[in-house]
Amino acid sequence: MEHIVIIGNGIAGITAARHIRKRSDKKITVISGESRYFFSRTALMYVYMGHMKWEHLKPYEDWFWEKNGIELKQAWVKSIDFEKKRLHFSESDTMEYDKLVLATGSVYNKFGWEGQELDGVQGLVSKQDLELLEENTKYTRKAVIVGGGLIGVEFAEMLRTRNIEVTFLVREKAFWHNVLPLPEAQMISEHIRSHGVDLRHNTELDKIIPAENGRVKAVLTKDGEKIDCDLVGLCTGVRPNIDFLKDSKLETEKGILVNRYLETSVPDVYAIGDCVQHRERIGERKEVEAVWYTGRIMGETLARTLTGEPAKYEPGFWFNSAKFFDIEYQTYGWVWPVPKDEVAHFHWQHSDEPQAITIAYDTQTEEFRGINTFGIRMRQEVFNHWLGEKRKIGYVLANLRKANFDPEFYDRHEKEIFRSFKEDLQKV
């Protein structure tokens, strides 16, 4: 019986395992050193904040795996012999495979700062990171977070629930401005500050200063300011977790290089999820995408290939969602922080509440290109249809209510948004 081994039990690896099982009776083994059972990584923060317990993060009961014939092994893979199709584990045992799926995820970035290896300096990606944070914050009064992305704002929210003072260093002139248009980034910056976070724009880390006991005691910014702290959160993005493959014959750059069928440079070896770098860029998408839903799509796509129905990876239209403290954010299509040539942004923001939308559209054809929403929940399937049908901006605004997913008793703003757009056009 063919043996398919999957390294990594995140959303990509487990989706592949589930769909391989639905389509075949092949032997499946899933390997992870991080945890024995698959869990929801995006919910790690809610365990720390006390809203959930660790066991609540498992989407399947423990009996699910045996019932579905998916073997689990908790171990770290030290190296891979691709010629002999053999894995070598850190505990010195080995395992052979017929087909191998690499779904090893991401690790947080370190950029060589002096002091980045000190006790009390950490990122927040894995179960082990969460456990370390529990230890590191037992006696923490002040923390510094470096990096203005989604992990950073989650880290800040977590620490504030324990009344830890947080200084947040962001090198852009507003929060996440490398992704969000400036009006949205400024609104989120104000919102973060309203939750007691000392958010510093245009500020970069220079080095981390140790105390005599080897723990962090302060950071120094590139402007020469010293900020005392007991904890430093490194939240400057993530990178593919591929260090254990460095000296192997597998072709890698930023990530594991794959084609549209998710095949690597080595026969019978595939890669999916955050660890992947696509050789062929798909539309406007990045070569490396650390996004939950693309990992899920890759897992399902590869399962088809591994069960006799070769399938190309087709991620569809871009979308993503997040939460900034209590503001829900969604994006569909492409809304660049600065509009590209022949693209304009229409921005609307509520006068009193942290609610906003930005719509991108082509100034020549009036074609709808994408939308960001804050505090207004929208329906993905509606925007998928509109993007696929190349609807015009006027149609989207006139029918925006059809996309609204908020409950009936929520305030509606579609008429105000449409009126504001027409007023903006008259000013041009």
C-alpha positions in Angstrom: 0.0 0.0 0.0 1.4 3.4 -1.0 2.5 5.4 2.1 1.9 9.2 2.0 3.8 11.1 4.7 2.8 14.7 5.6 5.2 16.8 7.6 3.2 19.5 9.4 -0.3 19.4 11.0 -1.5 22.9 10.2 -4.5 23.7 8.0 -2.6 22.7 4.8 -1.3 19.4 6.0 -4.5 18.3 7.7 -6.7 19.3 4.8 -4.5 17.2 2.5 -4.8 14.2 4.8 -8.6 14.5 5.2 -9.2 14.8 1.4 -6.7 12.0 0.6 -8.7 9.8 3.0 -12.0 10.8 1.4 -10.7 9.8 -2.0 -8.6 6.7 -1.2 -7.5 4.0 1.2 -3.8 5.0 1.0 -1.7 4.8 4.2 -1.4 8.3 5.7 1.0 9.5 8.4 1.0 13.1 9.7 4.1 14.3 11.6 4.4 17.3 13.9 6.8 18.1 16.7 4.8 21.1 17.8 1.7 19.2 18.9 0.1 15.8 18.4 -3.3 17.1 17.4 -4.2 19.7 14.8 -5.4 23.0 16.4 -6.6 26.4 15.2 -3.5 28.6 15.2 -5.5 31.8 14.9 -7.1 31.1 18.2 -3.9 30.9 20.2 -4.5 34.5 21.5 -7.9 33.5 23.0 -6.3 30.9 25.1 -3.9 33.4 26.6 -6.7 35.9 27.1 -8.8 33.3 29.0 -11.6 33.1 26.4 -10.8 29.5 25.5 -8.9 26.5 26.9 -6.3 24.7 24.9 -8.5 21.7 24.2 -11.1 24.0 22.6 -8.7 24.7 19.8 -8.9 21.2 18.4 -11.6 21.1 15.6 -11.8 17.3 15.7 -12.3 14.9 18.6 -9.2 12.8 19.4 -10.9 9.7 18.1 -11.3 11.3 14.7 -7.8 10.3 13.5 -7.9 6.6 14.3 -11.5 6.3 13.0 -10.3 7.8 9.7 -7.1 5.8 9.4 -4.8 8.8 9.8 -1.7 7.9 11.8 -0.1 10.7 13.9 3.5 10.9 15.0 4.7 13.7 17.3 8.4 14.2 16.4 10.7 16.7 14.8 12.2 15.9 11.5 16.0 16.5 11.5 16.8 15.7 7.9 15.4 14.0 4.8 17.2 11.5 2.5 15.4 12.1 -0.7 17.3 9.4 -2.6 16.3 6.6 -0.1 12.9 8.3 0.6 13.7 8.3 4.3 13.0 10.8 7.2 15.5 11.1 10.1 14.0 12.3 13.3 15.7 14.2 16.2 15.2 11.1 18.4 17.4 9.1 15.9 14.5 6.9 14.5 13.6 6.9 10.9 10.5 6.5 8.6 10.2 5.7 4.9 7.7 7.1 2.5 6.4 6.7 -1.0 5.1 10.2 -1.5 6.1 13.1 0.8 4.1 16.3 1.5 6.0 19.2 3.1 3.6 21.5 5.0 6.0 22.9 7.6 4.4 26.3 8.0 6.2 29.5 9.1 8.5 30.8 11.8 8.8 34.4 12.9 11.4 36.7 11.5 14.6 37.8 13.2 16.7 40.4 11.5 20.0 40.1 13.4 19.3 42.7 16.1 21.8 42.7 18.9 20.2 41.0 21.8 17.5 39.1 19.8 18.4 35.8 21.5 18.0 37.2 25.1 15.6 35.6 27.5 12.3 37.6 27.3 12.6 38.1 23.6 10.2 36.1 21.5 7.7 35.9 18.6 4.2 34.4 18.6 3.6 31.7 15.9 3.6 28.3 17.6 2.2 26.4 20.6 5.7 26.6 22.1 5.7 30.4 21.7 2.4 30.6 23.6 3.8 28.5 26.4 6.9 30.6 26.5 4.8 33.8 26.6 3.0 32.4 29.7 6.3 32.1 31.4 7.7 35.4 30.2 4.7 37.4 31.4 4.4 36.0 34.9 6.3 39.1 36.2 6.1 41.4 33.2 5.1 45.0 33.8 6.3 46.6 30.5 6.6 45.2 27.0 7.8 46.5 23.7 6.4 45.0 20.4 8.3 45.5 17.2 6.5 45.4 13.9 3.2 46.8 12.7 1.4 43.8 11.3 -1.4 41.4 12.3 0.6 39.4 14.8 1.8 42.6 16.4 -1.7 43.9 17.1 -2.8 40.5 18.4 0.2 40.5 20.7 -0.7 43.9 22.0 -4.3 43.0 22.6 -3.2 39.9 24.5 -0.8 41.8 26.8 -3.3 44.6 27.5 -5.8 42.0 28.9 -3.3 41.4 31.7 -2.7 45.1 32.2 0.8 45.0 30.9 2.1 48.4 29.5 2.7 48.1 25.8 4.9 50.2 23.6 4.4 49.4 19.9 7.1 50.3 17.4 5.9 50.7 13.8 8.3 51.9 11.1 5.5 53.2 8.9 3.8 56.5 9.4 0.6 54.7 10.3 -0.3 51.1 11.4 0.2 48.5 8.6 0.5 51.2 6.0 2.4 48.8 3.8 -0.9 47.0 3.3 -3.7 49.5 4.2 -4.4 52.9 2.4 -3.4 55.8 4.7 -6.9 56.8 5.9 -7.5 53.3 7.1 -4.1 52.9 8.6 -4.5 56.2 10.5 -8.0 55.1 11.8 -6.6 51.8 13.1 -3.6 53.6 14.7 -6.1 55.8 16.6 -8.1 52.8 17.6 -5.1 50.9 18.9 -4.1 53.9 21.0 -7.6 54.2 22.4 -6.9 50.8 24.0 -4.0 52.0 26.1 -1.2 51.1 23.7 1.7 53.5 23.3 1.9 53.3 19.5 5.1 54.9 18.0 5.1 55.6 14.2 8.2 56.0 12.2 10.2 54.2 14.8 12.6 51.3 14.3 14.4 49.0 16.7 18.2 49.3 16.9 19.2 46.8 19.6 17.9 45.0 22.6 19.7 45.6 25.9 20.4 42.9 28.5 20.2 43.0 32.3 22.9 41.4 34.4 20.8 38.2 34.7 20.8 37.8 30.9 17.2 38.9 30.4 16.0 41.8 28.4 15.8 45.1 30.3 15.3 47.7 27.6 15.4 48.4 23.8 17.2 51.2 22.0 15.5 52.7 18.9 17.3 54.0 15.9 16.4 57.5 17.1 18.5 56.8 20.2 15.6 56.5 22.7 15.9 53.9 25.4 12.7 52.2 26.4 12.7 50.0 29.6 10.8 46.7 29.3 10.6 43.1 30.6 9.5 41.6 27.3 10.1 42.2 23.6 7.7 40.8 21.0 9.3 40.3 17.6 6.3 40.7 15.2 8.1 41.7 12.0 6.4 39.1 9.8 7.0 35.4 9.2 9.1 33.3 6.8 8.8 29.8 5.5 10.0 27.2 8.0 12.6 25.5 5.8 15.9 25.7 7.7 16.1 21.9 8.1 16.2 21.6 4.3 19.2 24.0 3.7 21.8 21.4 2.8 19.4 19.1 0.9 19.0 18.7 -2.9 15.5 20.3 -2.7 15.3 23.6 -4.5 14.5 26.5 -2.2 14.7 30.3 -2.2 12.5 32.2 0.2 10.4 29.0 0.5 10.2 25.6 -1.1 9.9 26.1 -4.9 6.8 24.5 -6.4 5.0 24.5 -9.8 1.2 25.0 -10.2 0.7 21.3 -9.3 2.6 21.9 -6.0 5.4 19.6 -7.1 8.9 20.4 -5.8 12.2 19.8 -7.7 12.4 16.3 -6.2 10.2 13.5 -7.6 7.3 12.4 -5.3 7.9 15.3 -3.0 5.2 18.1 -2.8 4.9 21.3 -0.7 1.8 23.2 0.5 0.9 26.1 2.8 3.1 28.8 4.3 6.4 27.1 3.5 5.7 27.3 -0.3 7.2 29.7 -2.9 5.4 29.6 -6.2 7.7 29.5 -9.3 4.9 31.1 -11.3 3.2 34.1 -9.8 -0.6 34.0 -10.0 -2.0 37.3 -10.9 -1.1 40.0 -8.3 -0.4 37.4 -5.6 2.9 37.2 -3.8 5.2 34.2 -4.4 4.9 33.4 -0.7 1.5 33.7 1.0 1.1 32.9 4.7 -2.7 32.8 4.6 -5.0 30.3 6.2 -7.4 29.8 3.3 -4.7 29.4 0.6 -3.2 26.6 2.7 -6.6 24.9 2.8 -7.0 25.2 -1.0 -3.5 23.8 -1.5 -4.2 20.9 0.7 -7.4 20.0 -1.1 -5.8 20.5 -4.5 -2.9 18.3 -3.8 -5.2 15.5 -2.4 -6.7 15.3 -5.9 -3.3 15.0 -7.5 -2.2 12.3 -5.1 -5.3 10.3 -5.7 -5.0 10.1 -9.5 -6.6 13.4 -10.6 -3.8 15.9 -11.3 -5.0 19.4 -10.4 -3.6 22.9 -10.7 -3.6 25.2 -7.7 -6.2 27.9 -8.3 -6.6 30.2 -5.3 -9.4 32.4 -6.8 -9.8 36.0 -6.0 -7.8 37.4 -3.1 -9.5 37.9 0.2 -8.5 38.1 3.8 -9.9 39.0 7.2 -8.5 40.1 10.6 -9.5 41.8 13.8 -7.9 45.0 15.3 -8.9 44.7 19.0 -12.7 44.8 18.4 -12.8 46.1 14.7 -13.4 43.4 12.1 -11.5 43.9 8.8 -12.2 42.2 5.5 -10.6 42.7 2.1 -11.8 41.3 -1.3 -9.9 41.8 -4.6 -7.0 44.3 -4.6 -6.9 47.5 -2.6 -3.2 48.6 -2.6 -2.0 51.1 0.0 -1.2 53.5 -2.9 -3.4 53.2 -6.0 -1.7 51.8 -9.1 -1.8 53.6 -12.4 -5.4 54.2 -13.7 -6.8 53.0 -10.4 -8.6 55.3 -7.9 -9.7 54.8 -4.3 -13.1 55.9 -2.9 -12.9 56.1 0.9 -15.8 56.5 3.3 -15.4 56.7 7.1 -18.1 57.0 9.8 -18.0 60.3 11.6 -18.2 58.8 15.1 -17.6 55.0 14.9 -14.5 53.1 13.8 -16.3 52.0 10.6 -14.9 52.6 7.1 -14.7 51.2 3.5 -12.2 51.8 0.7 -13.2 50.7 -2.8 -10.7 50.5 -5.6 -11.8 50.9 -9.2 -10.4 51.5 -12.7 -10.6 55.1 -13.7 -10.9 54.3 -17.4 -13.4 51.4 -17.4 -14.9 52.0 -14.0 -14.4 48.3 -13.3 -14.5 47.3 -9.6 -11.1 46.1 -8.4 -11.5 45.5 -4.7 -12.8 46.6 -1.3 -11.6 47.0 2.3 -14.2 47.1 5.0 -13.8 47.9 8.7 -16.6 47.3 11.2 -19.1 46.3 8.5 -19.3 42.6 7.8 -19.6 41.6 4.1 -20.4 38.5 2.1 -17.4 36.9 0.3 -19.5 35.1 -2.3 -21.2 38.4 -3.5 -17.8 40.1 -4.1 -16.5 37.0 -5.8 -19.4 37.2 -8.3 -18.9 40.9 -8.8 -15.1 40.5 -9.4 -15.7 37.6 -11.7 -18.4 39.5 -13.7 -16.1 42.7 -13.8 -18.9 44.8 -12.4 -18.5 48.6 -12.5 -18.1 50.8 -9.4 -21.6 52.3 -9.8 -23.2 48.8 -9.8 -21.3 47.8 -6.7 -22.3 50.9 -4.7 -25.9 50.7 -5.9 -26.1 47.0 -4.7 -23.8 47.2 -1.7 -26.7 46.3 0.6 -26.8 42.8 -1.0 -23.2 42.2 0.2 -23.9 43.3 3.8 -23.7 40.4 6.2 -24.5 42.4 9.4 -27.6 41.4 11.4 -30.9 43.2 10.7 -30.6 45.4 13.8 -27.2 46.8 12.9 -27.1 50.4 11.5 -26.9 50.5 7.7 -24.8 53.0 5.8 -25.2 52.1 2.1 -27.2 55.2 1.2 -24.7 57.5 2.9 -21.8 55.7 1.2 -23.4 56.0 -2.3 -24.2 59.7 -1.7 -20.6 60.4 -0.5 -19.2 58.7 -3.6 -21.4 60.9 -5.9 -20.3 64.0 -4.0 -16.7 63.0 -4.5 -17.2 62.6 -8.2 -18.6 66.1 -8.5 -15.5 67.5 -6.8 -13.2 66.0 -9.4 
